[in-house]
Amino acid sequence: MATRRSALSALKASRSLLLSQSRSVLSRLSENGILSSSSTPPSNGFVIAGRTATTYNACQNTIFSVHHVLELDLERQLKEISLPAFLCRVEVLNLYYWAGVLLQINNLDYTEMALEGIVGAVEAARTSKQQVVETEHLMKALLEQKDGLARRIFTKAGLDNTSVLQETDNFISQQPKVVGDTSGPILGSHLSSLLENTKKHKKEMGDSFVSVEHMLLAFLSDKRFGQKLFRDLQLTEKALKDAVNAVRGSQRVTDPNPEGKYEALDKYGNDLTELARRGKLDPVIGRDDEIRRCIQILSRRTKNNPVIIGEPGVGKTAIAEGYDL
């Protein structure tokens, strides 16, 4: 009970920003038939409709914030729960299922992507008909995240993400399955230890939130699955840490959504110098004066930032490519 109270308190604190949007969100959910009115309504006037299979597709991009959840299958009623936007895409039944694991986590100071990975691990275990959520399920969830940080780190370390996912799926398929009704998901001892180790890495790196890279580093000490996976893939501790540092750069995790800021230049721009080095750029003809002028400005000690201005199609990119050639 103490653990659940601690988790609930942390959940409310870390998601307090969502509370201001709860009333309008609840109204949208009600209009779509997802929520129903209560005969004795709480302050917001709604409760979760019991065990409906209605999906939250209409609210995919809306923050889901529910006060006074009355019908969860837990030992006690939970109040003032705030959950991130990605939970809006799942069925109400999944909320019943996942809430149990969320309340088994002592401290919810995770980034959005890390918390999504934990929830994805629960879903991976359920899909595999396994009641105990373990480290292999977390790895699978991290690898399946769209534009996920784990995939970028493994790529930087020289690994093929398809091979990593295949190794993970093979390990999961070898684990025992549960047939019939169960009492809900259970946070495995190895996953619990891994999540505790993430806090150690968070502290060592001077971060404020547990992020995906902390989870990957914690897999180095996971005797159940992580060490075996990295050994089979011939991924050393040094190679993994170097990849993490290369992706992170000098940035620190100071907010719940830092992963999107890593490698921003690689994500939103093209390295023309690298393309030229690999022979991927076509020759540029007839732009000698403009290219020389750019080189002249770039060679200055001060005020050395050339700006190329012109209508679309006049050859601005060609000048930049010509300089790199």
C-alpha positions as CSV (number, residue, x, y, z in Angstrom):
1,M,0.0,0.0,0.0
2,A,2.8,2.4,0.8
3,T,4.4,1.7,-2.6
4,R,1.1,2.5,-4.3
5,R,0.6,5.6,-2.4
6,S,4.1,6.8,-3.3
7,A,3.6,6.0,-7.0
8,L,0.2,7.7,-7.0
9,S,1.7,10.8,-5.4
10,A,4.6,10.9,-7.9
11,L,2.2,10.4,-10.8
12,K,0.1,13.4,-9.7
13,A,3.1,15.6,-9.1
14,S,4.9,14.8,-12.4
15,R,1.7,15.2,-14.5
16,S,0.1,18.2,-12.7
17,L,0.3,20.2,-15.9
18,L,-2.4,18.0,-17.4
19,L,-5.0,18.8,-14.7
20,S,-5.8,22.2,-16.2
21,Q,-7.0,20.5,-19.4
22,S,-9.1,17.7,-17.8
23,R,-12.6,19.3,-18.0
24,S,-12.5,19.9,-21.8
25,V,-10.9,16.5,-22.4
26,L,-13.6,14.8,-20.3
27,S,-16.3,16.6,-22.3
28,R,-14.8,15.3,-25.6
29,L,-14.6,11.8,-24.2
30,S,-18.2,12.0,-23.1
31,E,-19.3,13.3,-26.6
32,N,-17.7,10.3,-28.2
33,G,-19.5,7.9,-25.8
34,I,-16.3,6.9,-24.0
35,L,-17.3,8.3,-20.6
36,S,-20.7,8.0,-19.0
37,S,-22.4,10.2,-16.4
38,S,-22.5,9.0,-12.8
39,S,-25.6,8.8,-10.7
40,T,-23.6,10.5,-8.0
41,P,-21.0,12.4,-10.0
42,P,-17.8,13.7,-8.6
43,S,-16.7,17.3,-9.3
44,N,-16.1,16.7,-13.0
45,G,-19.4,14.9,-13.5
46,F,-18.0,11.7,-15.2
47,V,-16.7,8.3,-14.4
48,I,-15.1,5.7,-16.7
49,A,-17.8,3.5,-18.3
50,G,-17.3,0.1,-16.9
51,R,-15.3,-2.4,-19.0
52,T,-16.2,-0.9,-22.4
53,A,-14.1,-1.8,-25.4
54,T,-14.5,1.6,-27.0
55,T,-11.2,3.0,-28.3
56,Y,-9.9,6.5,-27.8
57,N,-9.2,7.0,-31.5
58,A,-11.1,10.3,-31.5
59,C,-8.7,11.6,-28.8
60,Q,-5.3,10.4,-30.2
61,N,-3.7,13.8,-30.0
62,T,-5.5,15.0,-26.8
63,I,-4.2,14.7,-23.3
64,F,-6.2,12.2,-21.2
65,S,-6.7,13.4,-17.7
66,V,-9.3,11.8,-15.5
67,H,-10.2,12.8,-11.9
68,H,-11.8,10.4,-9.4
69,V,-11.5,7.1,-11.4
70,L,-14.1,5.0,-9.6
71,E,-14.2,1.6,-11.4
72,L,-10.6,0.4,-11.7
73,D,-9.9,-3.3,-10.8
74,L,-7.5,-2.4,-8.0
75,E,-7.7,-2.9,-4.2
76,R,-8.5,0.7,-3.7
77,Q,-10.1,3.5,-5.6
78,L,-7.6,5.8,-7.3
79,K,-8.2,9.5,-7.4
80,E,-6.9,12.3,-9.6
81,I,-4.9,10.2,-12.1
82,S,-3.3,12.0,-15.0
83,L,-1.9,9.9,-17.9
84,P,0.1,11.0,-21.0
85,A,-1.4,11.5,-24.5
86,F,-0.3,8.1,-25.9
87,L,-2.7,6.3,-23.5
88,C,-5.6,8.0,-25.4
89,R,-5.1,5.5,-28.3
90,V,-5.8,2.4,-26.2
91,E,-9.0,0.8,-25.0
92,V,-10.4,1.5,-21.6
93,L,-9.7,-2.1,-20.7
94,N,-6.0,-1.5,-21.3
95,L,-6.2,1.4,-18.8
96,Y,-7.4,-1.1,-16.2
97,Y,-4.6,-3.5,-17.1
98,W,-1.8,-0.9,-17.2
99,A,-2.7,1.1,-14.1
100,G,-1.7,-1.9,-11.9
101,V,1.9,-1.8,-13.2
102,L,2.1,2.0,-13.2
103,L,1.3,1.9,-9.5
104,Q,4.0,-0.7,-8.9
105,I,6.7,1.9,-9.9
106,N,8.0,3.7,-6.9
107,N,8.9,6.9,-8.6
108,L,7.5,8.2,-11.9
109,D,10.2,10.8,-12.7
110,Y,10.5,9.4,-16.3
111,T,10.5,11.1,-19.6
112,E,7.5,10.7,-21.8
113,M,9.3,8.2,-24.1
114,A,10.7,6.2,-21.1
115,L,7.2,6.0,-19.6
116,E,5.8,5.0,-22.9
117,G,8.4,2.3,-23.0
118,I,7.2,0.9,-19.7
119,V,3.6,0.9,-20.8
120,G,4.7,-0.7,-24.1
121,A,6.5,-3.4,-22.1
122,V,3.2,-4.3,-20.3
123,E,1.5,-4.5,-23.7
124,A,4.3,-6.7,-25.1
125,A,3.9,-9.1,-22.2
126,R,0.1,-9.2,-22.6
127,T,0.4,-9.9,-26.3
128,S,2.8,-12.7,-25.6
129,K,0.4,-14.1,-23.0
130,Q,2.9,-13.6,-20.2
131,Q,1.8,-12.2,-16.9
132,V,5.2,-11.1,-15.5
133,V,6.6,-8.0,-17.2
134,E,10.3,-8.3,-17.5
135,T,13.3,-6.7,-19.1
136,E,12.9,-8.4,-22.5
137,H,9.5,-6.8,-22.8
138,L,10.9,-3.4,-22.1
139,M,13.6,-3.9,-24.8
140,K,11.0,-4.9,-27.3
141,A,8.9,-1.8,-26.5
142,L,11.8,0.5,-26.8
143,L,12.8,-1.0,-30.2
144,E,9.3,-0.6,-31.5
145,Q,9.0,3.1,-30.7
146,K,8.6,5.2,-33.8
147,D,11.8,7.2,-34.3
148,G,12.8,5.9,-30.9
149,L,16.0,6.8,-29.1
150,A,17.0,3.2,-28.5
151,R,17.0,2.6,-32.3
152,R,19.2,5.6,-32.9
153,I,21.7,4.6,-30.2
154,F,22.0,1.0,-31.5
155,T,22.4,2.3,-35.0
156,K,25.2,4.6,-33.8
157,A,26.8,1.6,-32.1
158,G,26.9,-0.2,-35.5
159,L,24.0,-2.6,-34.8
160,D,21.1,-3.6,-37.1
161,N,17.9,-2.9,-35.2
162,T,16.1,-5.7,-37.0
163,S,18.6,-8.1,-35.6
164,V,18.3,-6.7,-32.1
165,L,14.5,-7.0,-32.2
166,Q,14.7,-10.5,-33.6
167,E,17.0,-11.6,-30.7
168,T,14.5,-10.0,-28.3
169,D,11.5,-11.8,-29.9
170,N,13.3,-15.1,-29.8
171,F,14.0,-14.7,-26.1
172,I,10.4,-13.7,-25.4
173,S,9.0,-16.7,-27.3
174,Q,11.1,-19.1,-25.0
175,Q,9.4,-17.8,-21.8
176,P,6.4,-19.6,-20.3
177,K,2.9,-18.4,-21.2
178,V,-0.1,-18.0,-19.0
179,V,-3.4,-19.5,-20.2
180,G,-6.8,-18.3,-18.8
181,D,-7.7,-15.4,-16.6
182,T,-5.1,-13.7,-14.5
183,S,-5.0,-11.2,-11.8
184,G,-3.3,-8.6,-14.0
185,P,0.3,-7.8,-14.9
186,I,3.1,-8.2,-12.4
187,L,6.3,-6.1,-12.4
188,G,9.1,-8.7,-12.6
189,S,12.0,-8.6,-10.1
190,H,14.6,-8.1,-12.9
191,L,12.7,-5.2,-14.5
192,S,12.2,-3.7,-11.1
193,S,16.0,-3.8,-10.5
194,L,16.7,-2.4,-13.9
195,L,14.4,0.6,-13.3
196,E,16.2,1.2,-10.0
197,N,19.5,1.1,-11.8
198,T,18.3,3.7,-14.3
199,K,18.1,6.2,-11.4
200,K,21.8,5.5,-10.7
201,H,22.7,6.4,-14.3
202,K,20.4,9.4,-14.2
203,K,22.3,10.7,-11.2
204,E,25.7,10.0,-12.7
205,M,24.9,11.9,-15.8
206,G,23.4,14.9,-13.9
207,D,19.9,14.5,-15.3
208,S,16.6,15.4,-13.8
209,F,14.5,12.6,-15.4
210,V,15.0,9.0,-16.3
211,S,15.3,8.7,-20.1
212,V,15.6,5.9,-22.6
213,E,19.4,6.0,-22.6
214,H,19.5,5.4,-18.9
215,M,17.4,2.3,-19.5
216,L,19.8,1.0,-22.2
217,L,22.8,1.5,-19.9
218,A,20.9,-0.3,-17.1
219,F,20.6,-3.3,-19.4
220,L,24.4,-3.7,-19.0
221,S,23.8,-5.0,-15.5
222,D,20.6,-7.1,-16.3
223,K,21.6,-10.7,-15.7
224,R,18.3,-12.0,-17.0
225,F,18.4,-10.7,-20.6
226,G,20.4,-7.6,-21.2
227,Q,23.9,-9.1,-20.7
228,K,23.1,-12.1,-22.9
229,L,21.7,-9.9,-25.6
230,F,24.7,-7.6,-25.7
231,R,27.1,-10.6,-25.6
232,D,25.3,-12.3,-28.5
233,L,25.4,-9.0,-30.5
234,Q,29.1,-8.4,-29.5
235,L,28.2,-5.0,-28.1
236,T,30.6,-3.9,-25.5
237,E,30.0,-1.6,-22.6
238,K,32.4,1.0,-24.0
239,A,30.7,0.9,-27.5
240,L,27.2,1.4,-25.9
241,K,28.4,4.3,-23.8
242,D,30.2,5.9,-26.7
243,A,27.0,5.6,-28.8
244,V,24.9,7.2,-26.0
245,N,27.4,10.1,-25.7
246,A,27.5,10.6,-29.5
247,V,23.7,10.8,-29.6
248,R,23.3,13.0,-26.5
249,G,26.2,15.3,-27.1
250,S,26.5,17.7,-24.2
251,Q,22.8,17.9,-23.5
252,R,21.2,17.1,-20.2
253,V,17.7,15.7,-19.5
254,T,16.0,18.6,-17.8
255,D,12.4,18.1,-19.0
256,P,10.0,15.2,-19.8
257,N,10.6,15.3,-23.5
258,P,14.4,15.6,-24.2
259,E,14.8,12.8,-26.7
260,G,13.4,14.8,-29.7
261,K,16.2,17.4,-29.1
262,Y,19.1,14.9,-29.6
263,E,20.9,15.0,-32.9
264,A,18.6,17.8,-34.1
265,L,21.0,18.7,-37.0
266,D,20.9,15.1,-38.2
267,K,17.2,14.9,-37.8
268,Y,16.2,18.1,-39.6
269,G,19.2,18.8,-41.9
270,N,21.5,17.2,-44.4
271,D,25.2,17.0,-44.0
272,L,26.3,18.2,-47.4
273,T,30.0,17.8,-46.5
274,E,29.4,14.1,-45.9
275,L,27.4,13.7,-49.1
276,A,30.2,15.3,-51.1
277,R,32.8,13.1,-49.4
278,R,30.7,10.0,-50.6
279,G,30.3,11.4,-54.1
280,K,26.6,11.9,-53.8
281,L,26.5,15.5,-55.1
282,D,26.3,16.5,-58.7
283,P,28.8,19.0,-60.2
284,V,27.9,22.7,-60.0
285,I,28.4,24.8,-63.1
286,G,28.3,28.6,-63.5
287,R,28.2,29.6,-59.8
288,D,31.9,30.4,-59.4
289,D,31.4,34.0,-58.3
290,E,28.8,33.2,-55.7
291,I,30.8,30.3,-54.3
292,R,34.0,32.4,-54.0
293,R,32.0,35.1,-52.2
294,C,30.7,32.5,-49.7
295,I,34.3,31.3,-49.1
296,Q,35.4,34.9,-48.6
297,I,32.8,35.6,-46.0
298,L,33.4,32.3,-44.2
299,S,37.1,33.1,-44.0
300,R,36.5,36.3,-42.1
301,R,37.4,36.5,-38.4
302,T,34.1,38.2,-37.6
303,K,30.8,38.5,-39.3
304,N,31.5,35.2,-41.1
305,N,28.0,33.9,-41.7
306,P,26.9,34.2,-45.3
307,V,23.2,34.3,-46.1
308,I,21.9,33.0,-49.5
309,I,18.6,34.7,-50.4
310,G,16.5,34.2,-53.5
311,E,13.3,32.9,-55.0
312,P,12.6,29.2,-55.1
313,G,14.5,27.5,-57.9
314,V,17.2,30.1,-58.6
315,G,20.0,27.9,-57.3
316,K,20.6,28.6,-53.6
317,T,21.1,24.9,-52.8
318,A,23.5,24.6,-55.7
319,I,25.7,27.3,-54.2
320,A,25.9,25.5,-50.9
321,E,26.6,22.2,-52.6
322,G,29.3,23.8,-54.8
323,Y,31.0,25.1,-51.7
324,D,31.1,21.6,-50.2
325,L,32.4,20.1,-53.4
